[in-house]
Amino acid sequence: QVQFVEFGGGLVQPGGSLRLSCAASGSISRIYVIDWYRQAPGKQRELVARIRSGGNKYYADSVKGRFTNTRDNAKNTVYLQMNSLKPENTDVYYCNKGPPMTNWGQGSHVTIAS
């Protein structure tokens, strides 16, 4: 089964930007839905963004207008462009295919602080 690895996190000041990458171990061209989640220790994973193979997208209300989800099937990679970052965006971000999900990776840590 395909596996996903997240990259691109870091420490950014409020108002800054990051681009997270979700690299798949195999082709994603036949995966209809790929999602981005966030999860804090002790909390349930929360859906942040979704992109379908046809380009339709979903964003949680908290990130609408600031985050952009894209996919590059040729590179087997999905991206989450995160702009105008706020402290409340601090978390660990994961990607996975739509349900049923595959194994979860280690996530990418995003910290927004002054």
C-alpha positions in Angstrom: 0.0 0.0 0.0 1.1 3.5 -0.6 2.8 5.4 2.3 3.0 9.1 2.8 5.8 11.2 4.3 5.4 14.8 5.4 8.0 17.5 5.0 8.3 21.3 5.3 7.4 22.1 8.8 9.2 24.5 11.0 9.1 27.5 13.2 7.5 30.6 11.7 6.5 34.0 13.0 2.8 34.9 12.9 1.9 36.1 9.5 4.6 34.0 7.8 4.2 31.1 5.4 5.2 27.5 5.0 4.7 24.9 2.3 4.2 21.4 3.5 4.9 18.5 1.2 3.3 15.1 1.3 5.4 12.6 -0.7 3.9 9.3 -1.6 5.8 6.1 -2.0 4.0 5.3 -5.2 1.7 6.8 -7.7 -1.1 9.0 -6.5 -2.8 9.4 -9.9 -5.3 6.7 -9.0 -6.0 8.0 -5.5 -9.1 10.0 -5.6 -8.9 11.8 -2.3 -5.9 13.0 -0.4 -6.3 14.8 2.9 -4.4 16.9 5.3 -4.9 16.5 9.0 -3.7 18.2 12.2 -3.2 16.5 15.5 -2.0 17.7 18.9 -0.8 15.3 21.6 -3.7 13.7 23.3 -6.2 15.0 20.7 -8.0 13.4 17.8 -6.9 14.1 14.3 -8.8 16.9 12.6 -9.3 17.3 8.9 -7.7 20.5 7.6 -7.9 20.2 3.8 -8.9 17.8 1.2 -8.1 17.6 -2.5 -9.8 15.3 -5.0 -8.2 14.0 -8.2 -10.4 16.3 -10.3 -9.2 19.4 -8.3 -12.2 19.9 -6.0 -11.0 21.0 -2.6 -12.3 21.3 0.9 -10.9 23.5 3.7 -11.8 23.7 7.3 -13.3 27.1 8.2 -10.3 28.0 10.3 -8.0 27.9 7.3 -10.1 29.1 4.4 -8.5 31.9 2.4 -5.1 31.2 3.9 -4.3 27.6 3.0 -4.1 26.1 -0.5 -4.0 22.4 -1.2 -2.5 21.2 -4.5 -1.3 17.9 -6.0 1.3 17.0 -8.5 0.6 13.6 -9.8 3.8 13.4 -11.8 5.8 13.9 -8.6 3.5 11.8 -6.5 3.3 14.7 -4.1 0.6 16.8 -2.5 1.3 20.3 -1.1 -0.3 22.5 1.5 0.6 26.1 1.1 0.1 27.8 4.5 -0.1 31.6 4.4 -0.9 34.2 7.0 -0.1 31.7 9.7 -1.5 32.2 13.2 -0.4 30.8 16.5 -3.5 28.6 16.6 -2.2 26.8 13.5 0.6 25.3 15.6 0.3 21.5 15.5 1.6 18.4 13.8 0.3 18.0 10.2 -0.3 14.7 8.5 -1.4 13.6 5.1 -3.2 10.4 4.1 -5.5 9.1 1.4 -9.2 9.4 1.9 -10.9 6.7 3.9 -9.9 4.0 4.3 -6.6 5.5 5.3 -3.2 3.9 5.1 -0.5 4.0 7.8 0.1 7.3 9.4 3.6 8.9 9.0 5.4 11.0 11.6 3.8 14.2 10.5 5.4 17.6 10.0 5.7 19.9 13.0 4.5 23.5 12.5 5.1 26.0 15.2 3.8 29.6 14.9 5.3 31.9 17.5 6.9 35.2 18.0 
